[in-house]
């Protein structure tokens, strides 16, 4: 049996996939998305 869905799929069995899934979740979460996005922007500016 299969299930067709729309959206993104992340390989949470890998460290990178797990990290990507958590970043995406944080950016979609209504309570923390603004604060998290600001953190990411500040952090990226230091790279």
mmCIF entry with sequence, helices, sheets and N, C-alpha, C, O atoms, coordinates in Angstrom:
data_MODEL
# 
_entry.id   MODEL 
# 
_entity.id                         1 
_entity.type                       polymer 
_entity.pdbx_number_of_molecules   1 
# 
_entity_poly.entity_id                      1 
_entity_poly.type                           'polypeptide(L)' 
_entity_poly.nstd_linkage                   no 
_entity_poly.nstd_monomer                   no 
_entity_poly.pdbx_seq_one_letter_code       
;(UNK)(UNK)(UNK)(UNK)(UNK)(UNK)(UNK)(UNK)(UNK)(UNK)(UNK)(UNK)(UNK)(UNK)(UNK)(UNK)
(UNK)(UNK)(UNK)(UNK)(UNK)(UNK)(UNK)(UNK)(UNK)(UNK)(UNK)(UNK)(UNK)(UNK)(UNK)(UNK)
(UNK)(UNK)(UNK)(UNK)(UNK)(UNK)(UNK)(UNK)(UNK)(UNK)(UNK)(UNK)(UNK)(UNK)(UNK)
;
_entity_poly.pdbx_seq_one_letter_code_can   XXXXXXXXXXXXXXXXXXXXXXXXXXXXXXXXXXXXXXXXXXXXXXX 
_entity_poly.pdbx_strand_id                 A 
# 
loop_
_entity_poly_seq.entity_id 
_entity_poly_seq.num 
_entity_poly_seq.mon_id 
_entity_poly_seq.hetero 
1 1  UNK n 
1 2  UNK n 
1 3  UNK n 
1 4  UNK n 
1 5  UNK n 
1 6  UNK n 
1 7  UNK n 
1 8  UNK n 
1 9  UNK n 
1 10 UNK n 
1 11 UNK n 
1 12 UNK n 
1 13 UNK n 
1 14 UNK n 
1 15 UNK n 
1 16 UNK n 
1 17 UNK n 
1 18 UNK n 
1 19 UNK n 
1 20 UNK n 
1 21 UNK n 
1 22 UNK n 
1 23 UNK n 
1 24 UNK n 
1 25 UNK n 
1 26 UNK n 
1 27 UNK n 
1 28 UNK n 
1 29 UNK n 
1 30 UNK n 
1 31 UNK n 
1 32 UNK n 
1 33 UNK n 
1 34 UNK n 
1 35 UNK n 
1 36 UNK n 
1 37 UNK n 
1 38 UNK n 
1 39 UNK n 
1 40 UNK n 
1 41 UNK n 
1 42 UNK n 
1 43 UNK n 
1 44 UNK n 
1 45 UNK n 
1 46 UNK n 
1 47 UNK n 
# 
_struct_asym.id          A 
_struct_asym.entity_id   1 
# 
loop_
_struct_conf.conf_type_id 
_struct_conf.id 
_struct_conf.pdbx_PDB_helix_id 
_struct_conf.beg_label_comp_id 
_struct_conf.beg_label_asym_id 
_struct_conf.beg_label_seq_id 
_struct_conf.pdbx_beg_PDB_ins_code 
_struct_conf.end_label_comp_id 
_struct_conf.end_label_asym_id 
_struct_conf.end_label_seq_id 
_struct_conf.pdbx_end_PDB_ins_code 
_struct_conf.beg_auth_comp_id 
_struct_conf.beg_auth_asym_id 
_struct_conf.beg_auth_seq_id 
_struct_conf.end_auth_comp_id 
_struct_conf.end_auth_asym_id 
_struct_conf.end_auth_seq_id 
_struct_conf.pdbx_PDB_helix_class 
_struct_conf.details 
_struct_conf.pdbx_PDB_helix_length 
HELX_P HELX_P1 AA1 UNK A 15 ? UNK A 28 ? UNK A 15 UNK A 28 1 ? 14 
HELX_P HELX_P2 AA2 UNK A 33 ? UNK A 44 ? UNK A 33 UNK A 44 1 ? 12 
# 
_struct_conf_type.id          HELX_P 
_struct_conf_type.criteria    ? 
_struct_conf_type.reference   ? 
# 
loop_
_atom_site.group_PDB 
_atom_site.id 
_atom_site.type_symbol 
_atom_site.label_atom_id 
_atom_site.label_alt_id 
_atom_site.label_comp_id 
_atom_site.label_asym_id 
_atom_site.label_entity_id 
_atom_site.label_seq_id 
_atom_site.pdbx_PDB_ins_code 
_atom_site.Cartn_x 
_atom_site.Cartn_y 
_atom_site.Cartn_z 
_atom_site.occupancy 
_atom_site.B_iso_or_equiv 
_atom_site.pdbx_formal_charge 
_atom_site.auth_seq_id 
_atom_site.auth_comp_id 
_atom_site.auth_asym_id 
_atom_site.auth_atom_id 
_atom_site.pdbx_PDB_model_num 
ATOM 1   N N  . UNK A 1 1  ? 0.840  -1.165 0.000  1.00 0.00 ? 1  UNK A N  1 
ATOM 2   C CA . UNK A 1 1  ? 0.000  0.000  0.000  1.00 0.00 ? 1  UNK A CA 1 
ATOM 3   C C  . UNK A 1 1  ? 0.899  1.247  0.000  1.00 0.00 ? 1  UNK A C  1 
ATOM 4   O O  . UNK A 1 1  ? 1.964  1.244  0.618  1.00 0.00 ? 1  UNK A O  1 
ATOM 5   N N  . UNK A 1 2  ? 0.482  2.274  -0.672 1.00 0.00 ? 2  UNK A N  1 
ATOM 6   C CA . UNK A 1 2  ? 1.250  3.516  -0.702 1.00 0.00 ? 2  UNK A CA 1 
ATOM 7   C C  . UNK A 1 2  ? 0.353  4.689  -0.343 1.00 0.00 ? 2  UNK A C  1 
ATOM 8   O O  . UNK A 1 2  ? -0.874 4.587  -0.346 1.00 0.00 ? 2  UNK A O  1 
ATOM 9   N N  . UNK A 1 3  ? 0.995  5.795  -0.037 1.00 0.00 ? 3  UNK A N  1 
ATOM 10  C CA . UNK A 1 3  ? 0.279  7.010  0.321  1.00 0.00 ? 3  UNK A CA 1 
ATOM 11  C C  . UNK A 1 3  ? 0.925  8.175  -0.410 1.00 0.00 ? 3  UNK A C  1 
ATOM 12  O O  . UNK A 1 3  ? 2.122  8.421  -0.264 1.00 0.00 ? 3  UNK A O  1 
ATOM 13  N N  . UNK A 1 4  ? 0.140  8.883  -1.186 1.00 0.00 ? 4  UNK A N  1 
ATOM 14  C CA . UNK A 1 4  ? 0.638  10.048 -1.905 1.00 0.00 ? 4  UNK A CA 1 
ATOM 15  C C  . UNK A 1 4  ? 0.332  11.291 -1.082 1.00 0.00 ? 4  UNK A C  1 
ATOM 16  O O  . UNK A 1 4  ? -0.797 11.485 -0.632 1.00 0.00 ? 4  UNK A O  1 
ATOM 17  N N  . UNK A 1 5  ? 1.343  12.133 -0.889 1.00 0.00 ? 5  UNK A N  1 
ATOM 18  C CA . UNK A 1 5  ? 1.145  13.338 -0.103 1.00 0.00 ? 5  UNK A CA 1 
ATOM 19  C C  . UNK A 1 5  ? 1.827  14.519 -0.772 1.00 0.00 ? 5  UNK A C  1 
ATOM 20  O O  . UNK A 1 5  ? 2.703  14.356 -1.622 1.00 0.00 ? 5  UNK A O  1 
ATOM 21  N N  . UNK A 1 6  ? 1.405  15.709 -0.370 1.00 0.00 ? 6  UNK A N  1 
ATOM 22  C CA . UNK A 1 6  ? 2.046  16.934 -0.843 1.00 0.00 ? 6  UNK A CA 1 
ATOM 23  C C  . UNK A 1 6  ? 2.883  17.482 0.299  1.00 0.00 ? 6  UNK A C  1 
ATOM 24  O O  . UNK A 1 6  ? 2.475  17.429 1.460  1.00 0.00 ? 6  UNK A O  1 
ATOM 25  N N  . UNK A 1 7  ? 4.034  18.000 -0.028 1.00 0.00 ? 7  UNK A N  1 
ATOM 26  C CA . UNK A 1 7  ? 4.889  18.580 0.995  1.00 0.00 ? 7  UNK A CA 1 
ATOM 27  C C  . UNK A 1 7  ? 6.303  18.095 0.862  1.00 0.00 ? 7  UNK A C  1 
ATOM 28  O O  . UNK A 1 7  ? 6.680  17.485 -0.139 1.00 0.00 ? 7  UNK A O  1 
ATOM 29  N N  . UNK A 1 8  ? 7.072  18.368 1.866  1.00 0.00 ? 8  UNK A N  1 
ATOM 30  C CA . UNK A 1 8  ? 8.481  17.988 1.873  1.00 0.00 ? 8  UNK A CA 1 
ATOM 31  C C  . UNK A 1 8  ? 8.685  16.738 2.719  1.00 0.00 ? 8  UNK A C  1 
ATOM 32  O O  . UNK A 1 8  ? 7.963  16.494 3.686  1.00 0.00 ? 8  UNK A O  1 
ATOM 33  N N  . UNK A 1 9  ? 9.664  15.973 2.339  1.00 0.00 ? 9  UNK A N  1 
ATOM 34  C CA . UNK A 1 9  ? 10.015 14.759 3.062  1.00 0.00 ? 9  UNK A CA 1 
ATOM 35  C C  . UNK A 1 9  ? 11.463 14.893 3.516  1.00 0.00 ? 9  UNK A C  1 
ATOM 36  O O  . UNK A 1 9  ? 12.330 15.288 2.736  1.00 0.00 ? 9  UNK A O  1 
ATOM 37  N N  . UNK A 1 10 ? 11.720 14.567 4.769  1.00 0.00 ? 10 UNK A N  1 
ATOM 38  C CA . UNK A 1 10 ? 13.069 14.686 5.319  1.00 0.00 ? 10 UNK A CA 1 
ATOM 39  C C  . UNK A 1 10 ? 13.518 13.327 5.836  1.00 0.00 ? 10 UNK A C  1 
ATOM 40  O O  . UNK A 1 10 ? 12.740 12.594 6.447  1.00 0.00 ? 10 UNK A O  1 
ATOM 41  N N  . UNK A 1 11 ? 14.770 13.001 5.587  1.00 0.00 ? 11 UNK A N  1 
ATOM 42  C CA . UNK A 1 11 ? 15.347 11.743 6.050  1.00 0.00 ? 11 UNK A CA 1 
ATOM 43  C C  . UNK A 1 11 ? 15.860 11.948 7.470  1.00 0.00 ? 11 UNK A C  1 
ATOM 44  O O  . UNK A 1 11 ? 17.012 12.335 7.667  1.00 0.00 ? 11 UNK A O  1 
ATOM 45  N N  . UNK A 1 12 ? 15.017 11.691 8.449  1.00 0.00 ? 12 UNK A N  1 
ATOM 46  C CA . UNK A 1 12 ? 15.400 11.906 9.843  1.00 0.00 ? 12 UNK A CA 1 
ATOM 47  C C  . UNK A 1 12 ? 16.300 10.797 10.366 1.00 0.00 ? 12 UNK A C  1 
ATOM 48  O O  . UNK A 1 12 ? 16.676 10.800 11.538 1.00 0.00 ? 12 UNK A O  1 
ATOM 49  N N  . UNK A 1 13 ? 16.643 9.855  9.506  1.00 0.00 ? 13 UNK A N  1 
ATOM 50  C CA . UNK A 1 13 ? 17.622 8.842  9.866  1.00 0.00 ? 13 UNK A CA 1 
ATOM 51  C C  . UNK A 1 13 ? 19.047 9.353  9.709  1.00 0.00 ? 13 UNK A C  1 
ATOM 52  O O  . UNK A 1 13 ? 19.994 8.732  10.191 1.00 0.00 ? 13 UNK A O  1 
ATOM 53  N N  . UNK A 1 14 ? 19.195 10.497 9.027  1.00 0.00 ? 14 UNK A N  1 
ATOM 54  C CA . UNK A 1 14 ? 20.521 11.113 8.901  1.00 0.00 ? 14 UNK A CA 1 
ATOM 55  C C  . UNK A 1 14 ? 20.553 12.362 9.780  1.00 0.00 ? 14 UNK A C  1 
ATOM 56  O O  . UNK A 1 14 ? 19.519 12.984 10.022 1.00 0.00 ? 14 UNK A O  1 
ATOM 57  N N  . UNK A 1 15 ? 21.713 12.714 10.242 1.00 0.00 ? 15 UNK A N  1 
ATOM 58  C CA . UNK A 1 15 ? 21.848 13.888 11.103 1.00 0.00 ? 15 UNK A CA 1 
ATOM 59  C C  . UNK A 1 15 ? 21.446 15.157 10.372 1.00 0.00 ? 15 UNK A C  1 
ATOM 60  O O  . UNK A 1 15 ? 20.776 16.021 10.936 1.00 0.00 ? 15 UNK A O  1 
ATOM 61  N N  . UNK A 1 16 ? 21.859 15.269 9.107  1.00 0.00 ? 16 UNK A N  1 
ATOM 62  C CA . UNK A 1 16 ? 21.525 16.462 8.320  1.00 0.00 ? 16 UNK A CA 1 
ATOM 63  C C  . UNK A 1 16 ? 20.022 16.550 8.056  1.00 0.00 ? 16 UNK A C  1 
ATOM 64  O O  . UNK A 1 16 ? 19.437 17.625 8.187  1.00 0.00 ? 16 UNK A O  1 
ATOM 65  N N  . UNK A 1 17 ? 19.400 15.450 7.692  1.00 0.00 ? 17 UNK A N  1 
ATOM 66  C CA . UNK A 1 17 ? 17.960 15.435 7.445  1.00 0.00 ? 17 UNK A CA 1 
ATOM 67  C C  . UNK A 1 17 ? 17.174 15.778 8.696  1.00 0.00 ? 17 UNK A C  1 
ATOM 68  O O  . UNK A 1 17 ? 16.178 16.497 8.631  1.00 0.00 ? 17 UNK A O  1 
ATOM 69  N N  . UNK A 1 18 ? 17.618 15.264 9.835  1.00 0.00 ? 18 UNK A N  1 
ATOM 70  C CA . UNK A 1 18 ? 16.967 15.571 11.110 1.00 0.00 ? 18 UNK A CA 1 
ATOM 71  C C  . UNK A 1 18 ? 17.057 17.062 11.409 1.00 0.00 ? 18 UNK A C  1 
ATOM 72  O O  . UNK A 1 18 ? 16.085 17.677 11.847 1.00 0.00 ? 18 UNK A O  1 
ATOM 73  N N  . UNK A 1 19 ? 18.237 17.638 11.167 1.00 0.00 ? 19 UNK A N  1 
ATOM 74  C CA . UNK A 1 19 ? 18.431 19.063 11.391 1.00 0.00 ? 19 UNK A CA 1 
ATOM 75  C C  . UNK A 1 19 ? 17.536 19.889 10.472 1.00 0.00 ? 19 UNK A C  1 
ATOM 76  O O  . UNK A 1 19 ? 16.903 20.846 10.918 1.00 0.00 ? 19 UNK A O  1 
ATOM 77  N N  . UNK A 1 20 ? 17.480 19.524 9.194  1.00 0.00 ? 20 UNK A N  1 
ATOM 78  C CA . UNK A 1 20 ? 16.620 20.250 8.248  1.00 0.00 ? 20 UNK A CA 1 
ATOM 79  C C  . UNK A 1 20 ? 15.167 20.203 8.675  1.00 0.00 ? 20 UNK A C  1 
ATOM 80  O O  . UNK A 1 20 ? 14.471 21.217 8.620  1.00 0.00 ? 20 UNK A O  1 
ATOM 81  N N  . UNK A 1 21 ? 14.703 19.047 9.096  1.00 0.00 ? 21 UNK A N  1 
ATOM 82  C CA . UNK A 1 21 ? 13.313 18.896 9.529  1.00 0.00 ? 21 UNK A CA 1 
ATOM 83  C C  . UNK A 1 21 ? 13.012 19.812 10.713 1.00 0.00 ? 21 UNK A C  1 
ATOM 84  O O  . UNK A 1 21 ? 11.950 20.431 10.768 1.00 0.00 ? 21 UNK A O  1 
ATOM 85  N N  . UNK A 1 22 ? 13.933 19.896 11.645 1.00 0.00 ? 22 UNK A N  1 
ATOM 86  C CA . UNK A 1 22 ? 13.717 20.742 12.817 1.00 0.00 ? 22 UNK A CA 1 
ATOM 87  C C  . UNK A 1 22 ? 13.737 22.223 12.478 1.00 0.00 ? 22 UNK A C  1 
ATOM 88  O O  . UNK A 1 22 ? 12.965 22.998 13.042 1.00 0.00 ? 22 UNK A O  1 
ATOM 89  N N  . UNK A 1 23 ? 14.611 22.624 11.562 1.00 0.00 ? 23 UNK A N  1 
ATOM 90  C CA . UNK A 1 23 ? 14.645 24.025 11.133 1.00 0.00 ? 23 UNK A CA 1 
ATOM 91  C C  . UNK A 1 23 ? 13.331 24.387 10.449 1.00 0.00 ? 23 UNK A C  1 
ATOM 92  O O  . UNK A 1 23 ? 12.743 25.428 10.742 1.00 0.00 ? 23 UNK A O  1 
ATOM 93  N N  . UNK A 1 24 ? 12.871 23.534 9.545  1.00 0.00 ? 24 UNK A N  1 
ATOM 94  C CA . UNK A 1 24 ? 11.604 23.798 8.857  1.00 0.00 ? 24 UNK A CA 1 
ATOM 95  C C  . UNK A 1 24 ? 10.445 23.868 9.839  1.00 0.00 ? 24 UNK A C  1 
ATOM 96  O O  . UNK A 1 24 ? 9.578  24.735 9.723  1.00 0.00 ? 24 UNK A O  1 
ATOM 97  N N  . UNK A 1 25 ? 10.427 22.958 10.805 1.00 0.00 ? 25 UNK A N  1 
ATOM 98  C CA . UNK A 1 25 ? 9.366  22.963 11.814 1.00 0.00 ? 25 UNK A CA 1 
ATOM 99  C C  . UNK A 1 25 ? 9.400  24.263 12.610 1.00 0.00 ? 25 UNK A C  1 
ATOM 100 O O  . UNK A 1 25 ? 8.359  24.871 12.860 1.00 0.00 ? 25 UNK A O  1 
ATOM 101 N N  . UNK A 1 26 ? 10.591 24.684 13.002 1.00 0.00 ? 26 UNK A N  1 
ATOM 102 C CA . UNK A 1 26 ? 10.718 25.925 13.762 1.00 0.00 ? 26 UNK A CA 1 
ATOM 103 C C  . UNK A 1 26 ? 10.229 27.134 12.987 1.00 0.00 ? 26 UNK A C  1 
ATOM 104 O O  . UNK A 1 26 ? 9.634  28.045 13.563 1.00 0.00 ? 26 UNK A O  1 
ATOM 105 N N  . UNK A 1 27 ? 10.477 27.149 11.683 1.00 0.00 ? 27 UNK A N  1 
ATOM 106 C CA . UNK A 1 27 ? 10.038 28.277 10.857 1.00 0.00 ? 27 UNK A CA 1 
ATOM 107 C C  . UNK A 1 27 ? 8.541  28.268 10.583 1.00 0.00 ? 27 UNK A C  1 
ATOM 108 O O  . UNK A 1 27 ? 7.974  29.299 10.219 1.00 0.00 ? 27 UNK A O  1 
ATOM 109 N N  . UNK A 1 28 ? 7.901  27.134 10.750 1.00 0.00 ? 28 UNK A N  1 
ATOM 110 C CA . UNK A 1 28 ? 6.460  27.031 10.541 1.00 0.00 ? 28 UNK A CA 1 
ATOM 111 C C  . UNK A 1 28 ? 5.660  27.175 11.839 1.00 0.00 ? 28 UNK A C  1 
ATOM 112 O O  . UNK A 1 28 ? 4.456  27.426 11.794 1.00 0.00 ? 28 UNK A O  1 
ATOM 113 N N  . UNK A 1 29 ? 6.304  27.020 12.972 1.00 0.00 ? 29 UNK A N  1 
ATOM 114 C CA . UNK A 1 29 ? 5.620  27.031 14.265 1.00 0.00 ? 29 UNK A CA 1 
ATOM 115 C C  . UNK A 1 29 ? 5.198  28.452 14.630 1.00 0.00 ? 29 UNK A C  1 
ATOM 116 O O  . UNK A 1 29 ? 6.039  29.346 14.726 1.00 0.00 ? 29 UNK A O  1 
ATOM 117 N N  . UNK A 1 30 ? 3.911  28.657 14.831 1.00 0.00 ? 30 UNK A N  1 
ATOM 118 C CA . UNK A 1 30 ? 3.363  29.995 15.057 1.00 0.00 ? 30 UNK A CA 1 
ATOM 119 C C  . UNK A 1 30 ? 3.957  30.699 16.279 1.00 0.00 ? 30 UNK A C  1 
ATOM 120 O O  . UNK A 1 30 ? 4.167  31.911 16.243 1.00 0.00 ? 30 UNK A O  1 
ATOM 121 N N  . UNK A 1 31 ? 4.225  29.977 17.340 1.00 0.00 ? 31 UNK A N  1 
ATOM 122 C CA . UNK A 1 31 ? 4.694  30.603 18.578 1.00 0.00 ? 31 UNK A CA 1 
ATOM 123 C C  . UNK A 1 31 ? 6.147  31.055 18.520 1.00 0.00 ? 31 UNK A C  1 
ATOM 124 O O  . UNK A 1 31 ? 6.515  32.007 19.208 1.00 0.00 ? 31 UNK A O  1 
ATOM 125 N N  . UNK A 1 32 ? 6.975  30.405 17.726 1.00 0.00 ? 32 UNK A N  1 
ATOM 126 C CA . UNK A 1 32 ? 8.408  30.705 17.760 1.00 0.00 ? 32 UNK A CA 1 
ATOM 127 C C  . UNK A 1 32 ? 9.005  31.139 16.439 1.00 0.00 ? 32 UNK A C  1 
ATOM 128 O O  . UNK A 1 32 ? 10.186 31.481 16.384 1.00 0.00 ? 32 UNK A O  1 
ATOM 129 N N  . UNK A 1 33 ? 8.216  31.134 15.365 1.00 0.00 ? 33 UNK A N  1 
ATOM 130 C CA . UNK A 1 33 ? 8.809  31.356 14.041 1.00 0.00 ? 33 UNK A CA 1 
ATOM 131 C C  . UNK A 1 33 ? 9.524  32.700 13.907 1.00 0.00 ? 33 UNK A C  1 
ATOM 132 O O  . UNK A 1 33 ? 10.588 32.758 13.290 1.00 0.00 ? 33 UNK A O  1 
ATOM 133 N N  . UNK A 1 34 ? 8.983  33.765 14.456 1.00 0.00 ? 34 UNK A N  1 
ATOM 134 C CA . UNK A 1 34 ? 9.634  35.077 14.326 1.00 0.00 ? 34 UNK A CA 1 
ATOM 135 C C  . UNK A 1 34 ? 10.965 35.123 15.061 1.00 0.00 ? 34 UNK A C  1 
ATOM 136 O O  . UNK A 1 34 ? 11.967 35.594 14.524 1.00 0.00 ? 34 UNK A O  1 
ATOM 137 N N  . UNK A 1 35 ? 10.966 34.634 16.281 1.00 0.00 ? 35 UNK A N  1 
ATOM 138 C CA . UNK A 1 35 ? 12.190 34.620 17.078 1.00 0.00 ? 35 UNK A CA 1 
ATOM 139 C C  . UNK A 1 35 ? 13.231 33.682 16.465 1.00 0.00 ? 35 UNK A C  1 
ATOM 140 O O  . UNK A 1 35 ? 14.419 34.005 16.432 1.00 0.00 ? 35 UNK A O  1 
ATOM 141 N N  . UNK A 1 36 ? 12.789 32.537 15.985 1.00 0.00 ? 36 UNK A N  1 
ATOM 142 C CA . UNK A 1 36 ? 13.702 31.572 15.395 1.00 0.00 ? 36 UNK A CA 1 
ATOM 143 C C  . UNK A 1 36 ? 14.288 32.103 14.084 1.00 0.00 ? 36 UNK A C  1 
ATOM 144 O O  . UNK A 1 36 ? 15.481 31.943 13.829 1.00 0.00 ? 36 UNK A O  1 
ATOM 145 N N  . UNK A 1 37 ? 13.452 32.735 13.255 1.00 0.00 ? 37 UNK A N  1 
ATOM 146 C CA . UNK A 1 37 ? 13.930 33.303 11.993 1.00 0.00 ? 37 UNK A CA 1 
ATOM 147 C C  . UNK A 1 37 ? 14.950 34.402 12.259 1.00 0.00 ? 37 UNK A C  1 
ATOM 148 O O  . UNK A 1 37 ? 15.951 34.501 11.551 1.00 0.00 ? 37 UNK A O  1 
ATOM 149 N N  . UNK A 1 38 ? 14.707 35.222 13.265 1.00 0.00 ? 38 UNK A N  1 
ATOM 150 C CA . UNK A 1 38 ? 15.649 36.281 13.610 1.00 0.00 ? 38 UNK A CA 1 
ATOM 151 C C  . UNK A 1 38 ? 16.975 35.676 14.064 1.00 0.00 ? 38 UNK A C  1 
ATOM 152 O O  . UNK A 1 38 ? 18.044 36.170 13.704 1.00 0.00 ? 38 UNK A O  1 
ATOM 153 N N  . UNK A 1 39 ? 16.906 34.611 14.850 1.00 0.00 ? 39 UNK A N  1 
ATOM 154 C CA . UNK A 1 39 ? 18.121 33.932 15.288 1.00 0.00 ? 39 UNK A CA 1 
ATOM 155 C C  . UNK A 1 39 ? 18.906 33.403 14.084 1.00 0.00 ? 39 UNK A C  1 
ATOM 156 O O  . UNK A 1 39 ? 20.120 33.587 13.997 1.00 0.00 ? 39 UNK A O  1 
ATOM 157 N N  . UNK A 1 40 ? 18.202 32.744 13.159 1.00 0.00 ? 40 UNK A N  1 
ATOM 158 C CA . UNK A 1 40 ? 18.868 32.177 11.986 1.00 0.00 ? 40 UNK A CA 1 
ATOM 159 C C  . UNK A 1 40 ? 19.527 33.266 11.142 1.00 0.00 ? 40 UNK A C  1 
ATOM 160 O O  . UNK A 1 40 ? 20.648 33.093 10.664 1.00 0.00 ? 40 UNK A O  1 
ATOM 161 N N  . UNK A 1 41 ? 18.831 34.384 10.962 1.00 0.00 ? 41 UNK A N  1 
ATOM 162 C CA . UNK A 1 41 ? 19.404 35.474 10.180 1.00 0.00 ? 41 UNK A CA 1 
ATOM 163 C C  . UNK A 1 41 ? 20.654 36.028 10.847 1.00 0.00 ? 41 UNK A C  1 
ATOM 164 O O  . UNK A 1 41 ? 21.646 36.307 10.174 1.00 0.00 ? 41 UNK A O  1 
ATOM 165 N N  . UNK A 1 42 ? 20.614 36.187 12.160 1.00 0.00 ? 42 UNK A N  1 
ATOM 166 C CA . UNK A 1 42 ? 21.771 36.680 12.906 1.00 0.00 ? 42 UNK A CA 1 
ATOM 167 C C  . UNK A 1 42 ? 22.914 35.691 12.821 1.00 0.00 ? 42 UNK A C  1 
ATOM 168 O O  . UNK A 1 42 ? 24.069 36.085 12.663 1.00 0.00 ? 42 UNK A O  1 
ATOM 169 N N  . UNK A 1 43 ? 22.605 34.421 12.925 1.00 0.00 ? 43 UNK A N  1 
ATOM 170 C CA . UNK A 1 43 ? 23.628 33.379 12.900 1.00 0.00 ? 43 UNK A CA 1 
ATOM 171 C C  . UNK A 1 43 ? 24.276 33.269 11.520 1.00 0.00 ? 43 UNK A C  1 
ATOM 172 O O  . UNK A 1 43 ? 25.495 33.133 11.416 1.00 0.00 ? 43 UNK A O  1 
ATOM 173 N N  . UNK A 1 44 ? 23.473 33.328 10.472 1.00 0.00 ? 44 UNK A N  1 
ATOM 174 C CA . UNK A 1 44 ? 24.000 33.231 9.109  1.00 0.00 ? 44 UNK A CA 1 
ATOM 175 C C  . UNK A 1 44 ? 24.905 34.422 8.797  1.00 0.00 ? 44 UNK A C  1 
ATOM 176 O O  . UNK A 1 44 ? 25.876 34.275 8.055  1.00 0.00 ? 44 UNK A O  1 
ATOM 177 N N  . UNK A 1 45 ? 24.614 35.570 9.337  1.00 0.00 ? 45 UNK A N  1 
ATOM 178 C CA . UNK A 1 45 ? 25.453 36.741 9.058  1.00 0.00 ? 45 UNK A CA 1 
ATOM 179 C C  . UNK A 1 45 ? 26.865 36.577 9.607  1.00 0.00 ? 45 UNK A C  1 
ATOM 180 O O  . UNK A 1 45 ? 27.769 37.307 9.200  1.00 0.00 ? 45 UNK A O  1 
ATOM 181 N N  . UNK A 1 46 ? 27.073 35.632 10.525 1.00 0.00 ? 46 UNK A N  1 
ATOM 182 C CA . UNK A 1 46 ? 28.391 35.394 11.107 1.00 0.00 ? 46 UNK A CA 1 
ATOM 183 C C  . UNK A 1 46 ? 29.201 34.349 10.347 1.00 0.00 ? 46 UNK A C  1 
ATOM 184 O O  . UNK A 1 46 ? 30.363 34.103 10.671 1.00 0.00 ? 46 UNK A O  1 
ATOM 185 N N  . UNK A 1 47 ? 28.591 33.740 9.341  1.00 0.00 ? 47 UNK A N  1 
ATOM 186 C CA . UNK A 1 47 ? 29.301 32.693 8.586  1.00 0.00 ? 47 UNK A CA 1 
ATOM 187 C C  . UNK A 1 47 ? 30.208 33.322 7.543  1.00 0.00 ? 47 UNK A C  1 
ATOM 188 O O  . UNK A 1 47 ? 30.889 32.609 6.806  1.00 0.00 ? 47 UNK A O  1 
# 
